[in-house]
Amino acid sequence: MKGKRLTVMHFTSARERGGAEAHLAALVRALDREAFEPLVACPPPLATQLREELGTDVEVVPIDLRGARDFRIAPRIAILIARRKIDILHSHLFASSLVASPAGRLAGARAVIETPHVNEKWRHGPWKSQFLVDRLVARTVDAFIAVSAANARYLVGVKRLPARKVRVIPNGVDLARFATPTLAPGEMRRRLGFGDSDPVIVVVGRLERQKGHRVLLDALPRVLATMANARVAIVGDGSLRSELETQSRALGLAGAVRFVGWQSNVADWLALADVVALPSFYEGLPLAALEALAAQRPLVATAVDGTPEVVRDGRTGLTVPPGEPARLAEAILRMLRDPAFGARLALAGRELVAQRFTHERQVRETEQLYREIWERRAGQRTAEPGDMPLGNRLGAEWR
């Protein structure tokens, strides 16, 4: 790059903080400031949270995109990119890329990148499920970052995006964040009204249908039938909070379940857990799973998309099919009945994360992709075979 400091704009249409937004924030914080100058654009509610988290080092620009069809905001995005001379536009999730990627290309961004993050199983209908719009927008995108091998297979095999544009860069976590919680688990228990010997199940995630909280609540009566003092802490917020609280009361679980909302100190909540549950219906590579294993907690998760790449059944955790409360309850009880078994799996999980899913690796590989795309688009190098390795080796390194 011959000493040039590249401006990188991260863009998301998300209004609440979840895994993709945590991914964005962690990446922005860690970018090499001698090589990259980051800027974040997002809707006002998220902008307020990210300003507090990122500090004065990163400008956060509020852009009130209200959905994938809100094309009225595209001119503002283009003007921002042109005025700030953005070198690299990096959108998170397809709804963001749909509006921002064409605008970025027209406004002169040298590199246009999308991280789709998840398998979009919620998309239905002849147009949406065929991904025609996705492939049209893909013409304006230089590279897609797949957060897992399963995510890459989905992008190429289902969405039929060009394999040469897909790069597998798995999500990662900073293990140091989970080394020492700031609040002792005993203090956390007292604040929640839990007893010192109560088994605690923690679930971390947005309160949306994707995350499967309803399935966990349906499973809990089976757990309580065996362990009447089991307790659940639901960490996160979202559109289903009222509905889930109603379900909890209807099942007679109000005394066993605490809805604690979004929490910035996730390490403290994981330290509280005897078991972490992740009952999702679909994922990319869930940060919640990586964080639970980084905290060395026994983990039960659904075997969806990229989750089995880190939650290896019987080796680093237990996996169950999505949407099956009985199987979920059985796995949770197995962990609670045999703490030594759960501890062995949790230790192996932390070792796997330390070897293959570190935040340092994720940031290094993302920075390298930024440089490759920018240099190629700027004419400083030509594309060579293997620049975007995929093909028959798709995800082989991560199996």
N, C-alpha and C positions, 0 to 999 in steps of 0.2 A: 504493500500500500504506500510505500515510499514516505512513511511518516505521517500520512494523512489521518486525522482523527475523524472517524465516521460517525455521522449522526444516525441514531437508531430510534425509530418511533414504534413503540408497542401499542397496539390498538385492540380494544375489546368492547363489545356491546353489552357485556354482562353488567347487571345493576347490583348484584350481591356477590360477596366474596365466597368462592368455593375453591375446589382443587385447581382448576385452570387459572384462577386469579392468583392463588398462592404460588403456582408455577411461574406466572408472569412476574410477580413481585420479587421472588427469590432470584430469578434470572437477571432482572434489572439491577438489583442490589449488587450482584457479583460481577457484572461486566467490567472488564479492564478499562478503567477511566483514562488510561493513557492512549488507548486505541479506539474507544467508543464513547460517544456522548449520548446517553439515553434520554428519551422523553416518553411519557405515557399519555394516551388519550383514551377517555372512557366516560360513561354516563356519570352525572353528578353524584349520585349516592355512593358509587364505588370510588369516585375521585376523592371524596372526603376521607374515606378509610385509607386509601393508598397514600395520600399526602402525609397522614400521621405516621404511616409505616415506613415510607421511603425517605422522609425528612426533606431538608432543603436542597439536597444534592441533586434531586430529580424533579424536573417540572412536570406537573400533572395538569393536563388541559381537559376541562369538562366538555364533552360532546354528547348531546342527549339523543343517541340513537335508540329508537324504541322498538326495534324488531328488524328482521331480515328484509322486509319490504320498505323500510324507511329510507328510500333513496333520496329524499329531500336533503339529507344531511351530507350526501356525497360531495357537493360543491365545497362545503366548508372543510371537509377532510382534505380535498385536493388543494385548496388555498393554504391550509396549514402546512401541508407537505412542501408546497412550492416556496412559501415564504421562509420556512425554516431550513430550506435546502436539505431535506431529509434524504440521506443516502440509502437507508434500509428501512423498509416498512415491514413490520412483523405483526400479522393479525392472529388472534387467538379465537378459535371456533369458527365454523363455516359462516354463521350469520354475520360475523364481523367481516370476514374476508369477502363475502358477497358484495358488500358496499364499498369496502376500503381498497381491496386489491385493484379493481379497474381504475378507481380514482387515483391511487398511487402511481399506477403505470402512466396514466395520462398526465399526472403532475410532475413526472420526471424522476421518481425514485429509481435509483440504480438497481436495487434488489428488492423483490417483492416475495415475501415468505409467509406461509400459513402453517400454523400448528392446529390441526383439527381436534386433537385431544381425545375424542370419544367415537365409538361406534354409534351412529345416529339411528338407533332402532325405533325411535319415536316418529320417524318420517314415513308417511303413508300417502297413498294416492298415485295415479299414473305418472304424474310429473315428478313429484318429490322422490318416490321410490326408485325411479329410473335414473336419477341424478344427472339429468340433462343440463340443468343450470350449473351444477358443480363442474362439469367438464367444460362448459363454456367459460366460466370464470377461471378455470385452471390455465387457460391460454394466457392470462395476465400474471400468473404466479410462476416464479422461477423455481421454487422448491417447497415441498411439503415436508414438515418434520413429523414423523410418526413416533409417538411416545412409547411404542412397544412393537414387537414383531407382529403381534396379532393386529394392531392398528394399521401397520403397513400392508398386511395381507388384505385387510378390509378396503383400504384406499385403492389398491391396485386391482384386486379380484372382484370387489363388489361395486365400488364407485367407478372403476375402470379409468382411474387417473394414470397419466404416463409414469411407468415404473422408473424411468430415468430421472424423474423429478422428486422421487421419494427418498428421504434419508431417515434411517432409524436412529434416533437419539433418545434412548430411554429416559424417563423421568428419574430424578435423583434427589437425595436428601442430604442435609448436613448433619452427620452423626453427632457432632459436638453439641447441637441444640438439645439433644435428648440425653446427654450424659448426666446432668444434675438438675432435677426439677427445682423450681424456686419455692414451691409450697410442698410441705411434707404430705404424703397421702393421708396420714392420720388427721391433720388439720382439714383437708378436703372432705373427709368423711364426716367430721363434726359439722362442717358448714352445711352439708347436704342432709344431715339428720340420719346418716347411716351408722350402723353399729360397727365396732372395731373388727368383728369377725364376719360381717356380712360379705358374701361374694359379690363383687361389683363387675358388671358388664358395661363397657363403654362403647358407644358408637359415635363416630365423628363424620359429619357430612351435612350438606345442605338438605333441608327438609323438602325434598322434591321426590316425585314418583320414582325416578331413576335409582335412588339410593335404597329403596326397599324397607323403609322404617316400618311400614304397615306389616310386613312379613315378620319382622322381629317382634312386634307387639303381639301378633297372633301366636308366635312361638313361646312367648314368656309364660303363659299359664302352664304349659308342659314343664318348663324349667321349675316353676314355683311348686308344682306338685311333688317334686323330688327335693328341692332346696327352697323351703318357704322363705328363707331370709335373703334370697338373691335380690339384688338391686340393679337398676339400670340408670346410667347417666347419658342423656342424649345431647350431644354437643353440636350445635349448629342451628341455623335459622332458615326460613324459607316460606313459601306460599302455603305449605301443608301443615303449619304448626297447629292452627286451631283444629283442623280435622284430626290430626294425630292425638292431640290432647283429648278430644271427644272420644276417639277410639279407646284410648287408655282408660278413661273413666268407665266406658261401657263394658270393658272387660274386667273391671274391678281391680285395675292395676295402679290406681292413683298413688297408693302408698308405697309402691315399689319403683316408680319411674319418676325421674326428675328431668324436665326440659330446661336446660341451662343457657340456651341461646348460643350465639357465636362467641367464641373465646379466642383471644390472641395467644394465651399461654397453653397451647395444646399439649406441650410436654408434661405439664402438671396433671392434666386429665388422663393422659396415657399412663403415667406413673400410678395413678389411682386404680387402674384396671387389673382385675384378675384375668379377664378375657376381653379382647377387643373383637367386636362383630362388624362385619362389612357385608350387608345383605343385598348388594346392588343387583339391578337387572342388566346393566351394561356399564362398561368402563372403557378407558383407554389403557392406562397403567396407573391405578389409583395411588395418589399420594398418601391417602389414609392408610393403605396397607404398608407402604414403605416406611411411613412414620411410626406405625405400631411396631414393626420389626426393628427399626432403628432404636426404639425405646425398649426393645427386648421384651415385648409383651406377647403372651399366647394369642394367636389370631385365628378366627374362624371367618371365612369369606366365601362368597359364591364364585363358582368356577366359570367366570365370564370374561371373554376377550383377553386382555393382557394380564389379568389378575394371576392366573396360574404360572406365569413366568417368574413371579416372585413368591407367591403363596403356593408352595409345592406340597401337595397333599401328603400328610404323614411325614414330611421332612422339615418344612419350615412353618407349617400351619396345617389347618384342616380346611378342605373345600367341600361345598355342598352345592346341589343344583339351585338355581334361582327360583324364588316363589314357592318354596316348600318349607312351611313352618316346622313340620315334624322333624325333617332332616336337620334343620338349623338348630332346633332345641336339642336334639341328640348330640350334635357336635359340641355345642356349648357345655352340655352336661359332662361330656367326656373330658373336656379340659378342666372343668371345675372339680370333678371327682379325682382327677389324677394330676395334681399340680406339678409333680416331677416330670411327667410326660410333657405337659405344656411348656415347662421351663426348658427342656431339651430342644423342643421345636423352636422356641423363641430365640435361644442362643444360636442355633443354626441359621435362623432367619436374619439375625443381626450380622452374622458373618457373611452371608450372601450379599446383603446390602452393602457392607463395607468393601466387598470385592468387586461388585458389578453395578451398583446403583447409587454411586456417590454424586452429590451435587457438583463437586469439582469436575468430574468427568463430563457431566451434562453441559456445564458452562463452557468447558474447553472445546468440546465438539461443536457446540452452537456457534461460538466465536469463529472457529475454523470454517464453518459453513458460510457465515457472513462474509468472511474474507474471500472465499472461493467464488461466491456468486458476484460480489461487488467487482472483483478483479476481472472476471470474465465479462461482465456487462460493460465495464469501463474499457475493455479492450486491452487490458494489461496481460491477459493470458487467454489461451483458447481452451475450450472444453476438450477433455481427453477421456477415453474409455475408462470407466471406473470412478469418475468424479462423483457420480451418484450410484454407488454400488447397490444393486438389489438383485434383479433377475432370479436365477435359480438358487442364489444364496440368501434369498429373502428371509431375514430374521434368524439365520442359522446360528449366528453367534449368541443369540438370546434364548435358544431353546433349552 
